[in-house]
Structures are given as C-alpha cells and as structure tokens.
Amino acid sequence: MTAPQPPGGAPARVLVVGPAAVGDDTIGHHLQREGHVVDTARPGAEALAKLRAEPFDVVLLDVAVPGTDGPRFLEALRSDADLADVQVIVAAPADDLETLGQYLELGADDYLPRVFGPAMLRARLGAALDRRRLRDAESLSREMAVARNIQRDFLPEALPVARGVELAAVLHPARQVSGDFYDAFVLAPSGTFVLVVGDVCDKGVGAALFMALFRSLIRASADPVGGGAIQMIGGRRTLVRQALDSATPADLLTRVAGFTNDYIARLHGRTNMFATVFLAALTPATGQFDYVNAGHEPALVIVPNGAILGLMPTGPALGLGPDQSFLSGEGTLEPGHSLVAFTDGLVEARNQAGEAFGDARLEAALQAHRPSASSLVRGVVETLQAFTGPAEPHDDLTLLVATRTG
C-alpha cells in the first residue's frame, strides 16, 4: 500500500517528544496519517541523541504532563549550535498561557493547542516548514555571497601595465559563483605577460571549487614570484622548477599545461572535472606571443583591416587524463592588433527566442569597437546585452583582451 502524500509536497521528518507520541489518537498518529515521517522520544537525553543522529525538520514537544524535563530539553537544544535552527512546536492546553509563555521565551517557534483539528495541525506544521525553508535559504544566500567574494579575490586585483600594451577583462557569472576564470601576471625578470582564460566543465559550487584549483596550479607553476605556492604542491616540486627554468615562453606554457593536466588527472580523476584553457605569453616590447590552447574556444587576433585569425586548440582540455601532449603556437601583435580570448558562454549566450549570439555577431562586435582593449570589452558586452535582453544567462561569460598600442 502506498503511503499518503502530505498536502503541499514531500513529507516532513518530525520528532514527537513526550506523551503525544504514544497511542492511536495522538499528534504522532495524525502526522503519520498526513503522510509525514514520524519518530518518537522522551524529552531529554533520548530526544537529543536522536536529533544528533539524524536530521529532523520539526520537533513537536508535548508539555501537557506537568513535571517533565521539557524546559531543560528545549534549553539544551537551543544551546547546541548544530540543533539550534530546528523548528520546535509546543503542544499545550490552549488556556495554559503561563506554560506557553515559558516555552516561547525558551525558544519555541510556535504552539499547537492540545485539542486540535487536522486543518490546524497542517497549518502549524506548514508554517514551521516554511520558516525552516526561509532560514535555510537565507543561510545559503549568505554562504554563497561569501563564496562569491572569495572567488572574486582569485581574479587579479589589477591587470599588468606595460608600455605598448593595453589589457582589459570582464567576468560575468551565470550564478553566484563561476566555473570561469581569467588571470594576467608578469614573469620576472623578463617582463613577459602571462594571460590565462579558462572554463571548468559544469556550473555552480563544484565548478567554482575546481576553478580555484586550476587557476592556482597554473599561476603557481608559471610565476616565479609564487615560490611559496610551489611548496604546497609537494611531490611535483621538481616539475614546477623545470617550468620556471624553461628556456622559452613556449616551453614554459607547454610544461605548465602538462603539469596542471597531470595533477588534476592523477589526484582528482574520479571527479571527472576538466577545464578548457587558453594560455599566452606575450612580450610587450615586440608584440610576440606564444600560446597553448587546451581544448578551448579559438582565441582571436583582430587586425586593423578587419581580418580575424583564430588560434585553434593545440592540445586536449586539462584534466582528461595524465601524460597528454600539449603543443604551442606563436604569433605577433603588430600595433593596432588585438588578442581576444573568451569562454563559450559568450558565443553560446541566447536571447528569449532561443537564438545563440554566435561567432558572426561576436566578430562583428569586435570589428565595430576597435582599436582599444577597453572599448572592445565594453562594446562586446553591450552588444551581447542588447541581443540577450532579459533572458537568463545559461553559462558564465569571460572575456580578456590585449591590444598592442605601439
């Protein structure tokens, strides 16, 4: 026989504490008839032990019998950090205002008259569940806001500055936290700019955690200033040192890609998480750059005459499996040229009709908003927003532009 479904959705887990837990014509019995999952306990150590052992949505505390240790139980529950948010409904005679007042002062959330009808029981339990959901939502919202602030701190506080090159970037998460990332930092003593744009598979909190890991691994294995971070990588220290001592930017990038790939694949392979990443090492004085495209969207070089060159993948996404090969490519940014790296959330963004922004619209926006990096970023974002309108974003969006100014 199928258990009845409670009105309004999934059954609640209710711990009935005290005399109301016993017998056929009891609160516990009525809750079970409504389709809820009910367990019982005596007030005190037994009830606390059950609450600590498994989650309950509501405690229904029957205080109809004088002399029980209900007050001590409620005080202990409210003083326990892990149980303090459990909703407590007190069942007491409606005319016993002194007892009701005592329990409400001790932290009870609501009360149920000892004589009640099914409609009143549903209303009281429904209100308790609504308060629980609201409290959980507020707590989650606070935690997600903290997570978003922490993740924002992983982005560079300021983009590098050098004569002859302008950088600009933007990241718009589809949710409160993002699986996209970008980075830009200078390698000493050469002054080479390292530019990174990445996109971790999936969305939400899991992707955000791996975003932080990928970004940290790339920077730690490429940036000599991050020598302290090298110590954290432990057994892979020798490989990182080789990357730092690379003879050319191309060698550096391929070793960084290989190291990051092997670390994720070997230590976190069971998670099936991977990231597509575009890495570039740009020499500001000459405009020469080397790049590795690990399964990422082709980065674009925009030429003043309107021509666009795509920098296609040179290896697989990072984290798919150990011992992968990563090749490098090279190019030169002449004055007026721009290097544009982005995530697929840009070209795959959709309007309310379900139409994708696409490569053609992106290229048209890039050609229309040359020549500076800041105007390119601003122009592409404004064009995209005009296209999508009020449609909800379905993916994170990241755009990083380097323009050779002279």
N, C-alpha and C positions, 0 to 999 in steps of 0.2 A: 504494500500500500504506500502511495506517495505521500510524504509529509506535506501538510498545508503550507502554502506560501503566505507569509505575513503581508498585510497591506503595505504598499509603498516600496517593495523591493526585497533585498536579501535579508535573511534572518539575522537578528542581533544575538550576540552571546551575552547572556545575563546570568550573574551570580546572585542567587537569592539567599540572603543571610538572615537566619533567625526562624521563628515559628512559622512564618508564611511559606517556608519551604516544605512543610510536611502536610500530607493529606490530599484528598481529591478536590476539595473545594477551597483551593489556596491560590495565592498570586502565582506561584510557580506553575501550578496546573493550568491556569488561564493563559499564561505566557506560552506554554507548550501548545495549547490548542490554537494559539495565534500563529504557530509555525516557528517560534524562536527556539534557540538552543539554550537550555537551562541547566545549570548545575546548582548545587546547594551546599551550604556550610553553616557552621555555628560561628557567631561573632567572636573575633579574637584571633588566636594563632592559626586555627584551621582555615579561616577565610583569607587571611593574609598570605598563607602558604599557597593557596590555590591561585590567588591573584598574581603572585610572583612566578608561578609555574607556567601559566598560560594566559593569553590576552582575553580580557572581557571588555565589552563595550559599556556595560552598565552594571552597577551594584544596586540591588533593591534590598534595603535594610529594613527589616520589620522590627519595630520597637514597641509593639503592643504589650509585651510582657515586661512589667517593671523588674528592675534588679539585674537585667542583663548588662554585659560589658560593652554595649553598643557605643557609648561615648568614647571609651578608650580605644575601641577598634577604629572609629572614624578619625580620631586624633592620630593614631598610628598610620593610617592610610594616607592622610593628608601630609604627614611629615616625611613620607617616603617619596623621594624625588621620582622614582620610576612609576609610582602609582598615583601621584598627586593629581593627574588630569583625568582619572577615571570618574565618570559621571555617577553620582550617588543620589538615588531617590529613597526618601524615608517614608515608610508606611506606618501611619499612626492614626489614632482616632481623631476625627476632624475637630472635636471640641477640646482636645488636649493641646491648647495653644502654648502652654509652658514647655512641654516636651518638644513640640515642633520648633519653637524658638531656639531651644538649646541646640538642637541638631543643625539647624540652619546657621547658627553662629559658629559651630564647629566645622562648617564647610560643606554641608549637604547642598545639592544643587536644586532639589525640588522635593515635593511631598505628594503622597497618594493617600487619600482617605481610606481608612480601614474597610469601610463599606463603599464599594465602587461598582461601576458597570463596565462592560467591555469597551465602550467608547471612551470612557475616561482613562482606562489603562492604556489604550492605544495612543491617546493624546499625550499622556505623560511620558510614555516611552519614546514616542516620536519626537517630542521636544528635546529629550535628553540626547537622542541620536543626532539631531540637528545641531545641538550645541557642540557635541563631540566632533562632528564633521567640520564645523566652522573653526573650532580650536585647532584641529589638525591642519586645516587649510592655511590658517594664519601662521602656524608654526612652520609649515613647509615654505610658505612665501618668504618668511624671514630667513630661513636657511638658504633658499635659492638666491635671495638678494645678497647674502654674504658670499655665496659661491660665485656669483657674477662679479662681485667686486674683487675677489681673489683672482679670478680668471683674467679680469681686465689688467691686473698687475703683471700678468705674464706677458702682455704686449709691451713693446718698447715705450718707455715714457716719452722719449723724443727720438725722431729719426735722425740718422747721422747727417752731418753737414760737411760739404767739401766744395771747393771752387770748381765750377764747371758741371755740377750735377745737382738736380733738384729731386727730392723724394716726396711722395705723398701716398697715404694709405687710408683705408677705411675697412671696418669690420662691422657688419650688422647681423647679430644672431637672430635666428628664426624663433628661438625660445629664450628663456632667461639665461641659459648657458649655451656655449657653442662648441662644435667639433672642429671649426675652422681655426687657423692661427696664421699669423704672419710675424716676421722678425726682420730686423735690419741692424747690423752692427759692423764695427770696423775691426779689421785684423791689424794688430801692431806687429812689427813696425812699418809694414808695407803701406798701410792706409787703404787696403782693399776693402770695398764694401761687400759684405755677405748679405744677400737678400733671400728670404725664405717665404713661401706661401704654401700652406698645407691644408688638407681636408681629411679628417678622420672619418671612416665609414660610420654610418648610423648617426643618430642625433641624441640630444639630451645629456643626462648626467654621465652615463658611461663614456660617451664620445668625448665629453669635456675632460674627464679624468685622463684619457689617453692623449688628448690634445696637449695637456700639460707635460705628459711624459715624452711625447715625440719632440715637442719644442725644446724641452730641457736637454734631451740627449743630443739634439743637433747642435745647440749652442755650446754645450759642454765639450763636445768632441771637435768643434771647429775653432772656438775662441780661446786663444792663449790666456786672456785675462781671466777666464773661468777655471783656472788651475785648481781651485778648491773643489769645484764640482767633479773634477776628474777623480779625486779620491773616493767619491761616493760610488763610482762605477765598479770598483773592486777589481775582480779578476780580468777585466777588459782594459786595464790601465795601459798596457803596452800598446795595444791597438790604437788607443786615443793618442798616445805620444807620437806614434808614427804619423797620424793625421796632422798633428801640429807641426811636425818637421817636414811636411810634404814640400817637394821642390817647386811645384807649380800649383796655381789655383785649381786647375782641372784635376790634378791628383788629389788635392785636399777634398774637393767635393765628392769624388767617387769613393774615397775612403770614409768620409762622413756618412754617405748614403749606405755603404756596406756595413759599417759599424752599427748604425741605428737599426737597419734591417735585421741584422743578426741578433741584436739584443732583444728586440721585440719578438722575433720569431722563436727564439730559444727559450726565453723566460716567460713569455705571455702567449705562446702559440695556442693554448687551449681556449683563449678568449675569442679567437678568430677576428681580432681587431687589426686593421691595417690603415695606412694613410697614403694618399697620393700627395706628392711633394714636388715643388719646383724650387731648385736651389741655384743661385747665380753668384759668381764672384766678379765684381765689377771694379776696374781700375779707373778712378775718377779722372786722372790726368789725361788718359788716352782714349777712354771710352771702350776699351777692350773688355770683353767678359767671357767667362767660361760658365757652362751651366750643366746641370743634371736634371732631367725631367723624369721623376719616378712615377710613371703611370698617371701623370697629372694632365689637366687641360693644357693644350698647347699655349705657352706664353706667346705674346705678340710683340713684334718690333714694328713701330709705326714710323714711316719715313715721310719727310715733309711733302713729297709729291703725291702722297695719298696711298702709296703702296704699303701692303701689310705682309710681313713674313711670320709664319708660325714656327715655333720651336717645339718640335714634336717629342714624344716620350723617347728617352734613351735607356730605359730600364723599367722593371715592374714596380708596382706600389711597394712601399716599405712595410715589412712585417708578414708578407705572404709565405715566406719560407726562408730558411738560412741559406747562406752561400750563393746568393744571387749575384749576377754581374750587372754593374752599372757603368755605362759609357758616358762620356762627356761630349758636349758640343761647344762651339765657340762662335763669337760674333763681335761686331764693333758698333757702338753707338756713335755716329757722327753728330756734330752739332745739329740740334733740332730733332734728332731721333728720340723715340721713347720706347722703353721696355715695359710691357704691361703683363703682369701676372695676376691671375684671378682664380676663384673656385667656381665649380659648376653651378652653384646657387645663383650666379649672375645670369648665365645664358639659359638656365632652366626655370627661372622665375616666370610665373604665369599670371595673366590677367583674369578677370572674373569670367571671361568666356572660355578659359582653359588654354589659351594660346600662349606658347612659350616665347620669351623675349628673343632668344636665338642669337646665332653668330652674326647674321647680317645686320641686325639692329645694333649690336654691340660695336661692330666695325664702323657703322655709320656714325654712331655717337662719338667714337674715338676720333674719326676724321674731322668731325664738326667742332671739336673742342680742343684742338691743338693750339699752342705748342707746349704749354707748361704742364708739369705733373699735377699741380693742384687744380688747374682748370679741367684736365682730363678726368680726374677723380670726381670732382664736383659735377661736371657735365654728364658723366655716365650715370651717376646716382640719380640726378634729377630726371634724366631721360627714362631710367628704369622706373622710378616712382610714378611718373606720368603714365607709363604704359600699364603698370600693375594696378594703379588706383587703390581702392580699399581692399583688394584681395589679400587674404592672409598669406604671409611668406611660408613656403613649404620647405625651405632649406636656408642654411646660413649663407651669407654673402661676404666675400673678402676680395679686395682689390688693392694691389700695390703697383705703383708706377715710378719708374726712374727716367728722368728726362735729361739728356745732355744739353746743357745750355751754352757751352762754349769750350 
